[in-house]
Amino acid sequence: MSIETDELEDSSAPLIEHLAELRTRLIYSVSAFVVAMVICFTVWNPIFNFLTQPLCNALADRGQVGDCGLILIKLQEGFFVAISISLMGGLCLSFPFIAYQMWRFVAPGLYRKEKNAFLPFLVASPIMFALGASFAFYVVTPLAFDFFLGFQQPGSVIAEGGPEGNGIAGIAFQGSAQEYLSLTIKFIVAFGLCFQLPVLLTLMGKAGLVSSGGLKSVRKYAVVGILVLAALVTPPDVITQVILFVVVYGLYEVSIFLVGRVERKREAELREQGLWFEDEDAEAEAAADADLPEAAEPERRDD
């Protein structure tokens, strides 16, 4: 008990001190977010140009080099586009500092062993989100935009005095800047969150909330859930839905492997401490209970 008490740092601090510490961390986090948002607002044009590259590339591949432009449907739409970019950019830019403040608030209440277990997940989470966002921006959005732009068609102009009824109505892309930005951010956030699946399930496995066997047993339900997720977070585009399904299901299988590694590591630690026999006895009793009906069945037939 004394060793565990020594591992805790300031755990017995009064509630008022914890609230004061929380207020300080929140003030630091909000201040960092506001500063990052202001910085992104001053350079929102280059950020917007970067976010529109998939659209411009898709139009250029179709020979519409001079058509890479978005329109403002509402008078205030340009301002809200800048605000949306500033909010997203400010959150991404300030997230490392915000995560550090969260860690500084939570860490004193954790044992040394819990810190060593939780810190890798805190580092892996933004890395996996960045991987998912990059995958969405560089792989998924070009395919999706190319699919959507395929519904354009050139129109024809009826010459003066020509025959009636042979004109073709043109379908050209004239997108709203705010709608395009909303769709792009939706792709980025959706894939970034989906890439958190291995981190979340591995952390739950480390806490003993899920097991690799349990995840394997619900594979069919996971497939249905992933299909529903792909239909909800992506536009009605079969290509992007299939890509999201394949990626998320692959991450689900990776999560099963990682949870299995956590279980094997825990088993090795329990064996070293001489505590694993309890689990083995429980498994033996469960196996014996499962075999009882088969063993009792011949006796009933003899009677």
N, C-alpha and C positions, 0 to 999 in steps of 0.2 A: 504494500500500500504506500509506503514511504517513497519507493522508487517512482511509482506512478504520479505521486503528488509532486515530486521534484521535476517531472517532465512537463508539467503544466506551467505555463507562464501567465501570471496575473489572472488565473481563473477565478480567484476568490474576490475580485474587485467588485465593489458595490454596483448596483444597477445604474445609478446616476453616472458613474464613470463610464460604463459601457455606452450609455446613451450619448454622453458627451463625445466619446470616441467615434461613435457612429455619425454624429452630426459633423464632426471634423472631416471624416472620410467622404461624406456626401458633399460637403462644400468643396473639397478638393476636386472631386470627380465632376461635379457640375461646372466648376470653373474651367477645368481642362476641356470639357465638352464645348463650352461656349467659345473659348479661345480657338479651338480647332475648327468650329463652325464658322467663325469670322474669317479665319484664314482661308477656308475653302470657298467662302462667299466671294472673296477678292479674286479668286482664280477659277470661278465656276465655268467660264467660257472654255478654257482648255480641257477641263474635266468633261464638259458636255461634248466637245469635239472628240474626245477619246471614247466616250460611250456611244457615239454615233458611227464609229468606224465599221462595225459589222454591217450596218445598213448601207453605208456608202460603198463598201466592198461588194455587197450583194447586188446593188444597182450597177456598179461598174462591170461586174461579171456578165450582166445582161445587156451591156452596151449603153446603159443610161448614165453616162458619166456626168452629164450636167444636171441630172435630176435629183442629186442628193441634197434635198432641202426639206425642212419641216415648217409648218405654218403655225401661227398663233390664232386660235379660234376666238379666244376671249381676250379682252384688252389686258387683263391682269395675269394672263397665263404665263408670260415670260418671267414675271417676278416669282410666281410660285414654282416654276421650273428651277430658278436659281436657289430658292429656299429648299426645295427637295434635294438638290445636289449638295447643298451646304449641310443639311441634316445627315445625309448618308455619309458624306465625306468626313464630317466632324466626328461621327460615331466611330468610323473605321480608324481615323487618325488618333483619337483619344482612347480607344479601347485598351491598349496595353497599359496606359496609366490608370484607367479605371479598374482593370483587373488587378493591378498591383495594390491599389487602395483596398479592394475587397479582400485580398490576401492578407494585408496588414491588419485588417479588422478581425478576420476569422482565425488566423494562425495562432494568436496567443491562447486560444481555447482548445487547441488540438495537442494531442500527445505527439512526441517526436516521430513515432511510427506512423501515425495518421498523416502527419505533414509529408513524410516521404512517400506515402501512398497517393495523396491527393495532388501534390504539386505537378507530377508529370501530366495529369489530365488537364490541369489548368493551362499548361503550356501547349498541349496537343490540340485543345479546342480551337484556338484562333488559327492554328496551322491548317487544321482540317477544313475550317470555314473558308480560308483563303484558297485551298485546293478546289473546293466545290465551286466557289465563285469564279475562279479562273477557268474551270472546266465549262461552266455555263456560258461565260463570255466568249471564249475562244473556240468552243466546239458546238454547243447547243444553239446559241443565238444565230450564228451564220446559217445553220441548217434550217432553223425555223423561219428566218426572214426570207431565205431563198424559196421556201415552200409557199409562204404567203404572197410574195411578189409574183409567183407563177400564175396568179389569177388576173394579171393585167392583160389588156389586149389593145392594140392600136386601133384608132378609129379612122374612118374615111370621110372625106369631104365630098359632097355631091356637087358636081360641076353645074354651073348655071345652065338651065335649059335641059339638063340631063333627065334620064328616066327617074321616076319616083319609086321609092320603096327599096332601093338597093344600097342605102347608107348603113354603115356599121358604127354603132356607138362605142366610143373608146372608154376604156377603163384604165385610169392612171392613178398612181399612188400619190396622194397629197396628205401626208400624215400630220397629226397634231403633235407638237413638241412634248406636251405634257403626257399624252397617251403613250407615245413611244418611250419616254423615260419611265413611266409607270410599268410598262411591260418589261423593259430591260431590267429594272430593279427587282421585279417579281421573279424573273428567271434567276438572277444572282442570289437573292435571299433564299429562294426555294432550294436550290442546289447546295448553297452553303449550309443550310440547316440539315438537309438530308445527309451531308457528309459528317454530321455530328453523331450519327447512329453508332459507329463503333466505339466512340469515346463514351457515349451514354451507357450502352449496354455493358461495356467492360467495367465501368465504374459501378454499375449495379451488380455485376457479377462479383466484384471485389467486396462489395458490401453484403453479399449473400442473398440478394433479392432475386436474382435469376441464376439459372444454371445452363450449361451447354446442352444437357439432355432435355431440359424444358424448352429451350429455343429450337432444338431439332424437332421436338414433338409438335410444335405449332407452326411448322413450315408452311403448310397449306393455308392456314389463316394469315400468315405473314404475306403470302403471295397475293391474296385477295386485298389485304390492307394496303399493300404497295400499289396495286393497280388502282384502287380508289384514290390514293394520294396522288398518283401520276395524273389522274383525270381532273383532280381539283386544282392542283398548283400549276398546271401547264395549260396553254391554250388548246383549243380543239384541233390539235395537230398530231397525227398518229406517229410521226417520226420522233418528235420530242417526247411523247409519252412512252414510247418503246425505249428510248435512250434512258429516260429517268428510271423506268422499271428495271432495266438491266443493271444500271449503276447501283441503285438502292438495294436490289436483291444481292448483288455482289458484296456490298458493304455488310449486309445481314450475314452472309456466310463468313466474311472476315470476322464479324463480331462473335460468331460461334467459336471460331478458332481461338480468338483472343480470350474469351471467357474460359475455354478449356485450358489454356495455358495458366490462367489465374488459379483455376481449380487444382491443377497438377502442382503448382508452386505451393498452394496452401496445404495440400496433402503431404508434400515433402517436409514442410515445416512442422506439421503435426506429428509426423513419424519421428522426426528428430527429438521432439519434446515428449514422445511416448504417449500421445493422446489419440492417436489414430484408431486404436482398437475399439473405441466406442462407436465410431462410424461403421467399422467392419461388423461389430455385433448387431447393429441395427439393420445393416444390409442382410446379414445372415437370417435374422428373424423375419424380415420381410420376404426373403426367398422361401423360408420354411412355411410361412403362412400361405404363400402362393401355391405351394405343393400339397397342402393339406387336402383339398377337395379331390385331387387325383389319387392320393393315397387312400382316402376313405371310400372311394367309389367301389372298389372290388368287394369290400366287406358288405356293403349294402346289397350287392348282387348275390353274394353267397346266402344272405338271410332270405 
